[in-house]
Amino acid sequence: MTKAPVMRLSKFDKVFEVECDASGVGIGGVLSQDCHFIAYFSEKLNETKKKYSTYDKELYAMVQALRYCCHYLTPHEFVIYSNHDALRRHINSQKKLNVRHVPWVEFLQRFSFVLRHKSVVENKVANTLSRRVTLLSVISTKVIGFEKLQGEYESCPDFGEVYTTLRTEHLQVVDDFIL
């Protein structure tokens, strides 16, 4: 994390992917290519939108994520991931649209995309962005995804040597670091 960039510039010859999610407090989306993030989106829901059904919140999250990233996506086919399977199955087969869905579905028709299901476990970044408000109260007790950093300890140019020494020589303290 200290050497490689967290976000990258887009390459328009590669497929874009959009992950989106909704929670009871907000919505979030991530634009990526080849598992590298390009842009993030997050929005807190107002009291009216908090009362939407889960389907409506997920559809709203998708629309807002596409609005945020539309300048990347308009001329290209791309993939959208949502953890709401009913949305994937029914978005194009609804016989009657409610008043709220009409402008959203009309907006979605501007794009050429494939909608795929991605489980909550795999959709971590968008899931976190949709809950950003509640994350502040959780952050003091649990950092989400921290366990993935452990695989990078040995290769870290700043910490790798200290980590290897602590682990292999079973020392208690090295340079004020404790394992």
Secondary structure, 3 states (H helix, E strand, C coil): CCCCCCECCCCCCCCCEEEEEECCCEEEEEEEECCEEEEEEEEECCHHHHCCCHHHHHHHHHHHHHHHHHHHHCCCEEEEEECCHHHHHHCCCCCCCCCCHHHHHHHHCCCEEEEEECCCCCCHHHHHHHCHHHHHHHCCCCCCCHHHHHHHCCCCCCCHHHHHHHHHHCCCEECCEEC
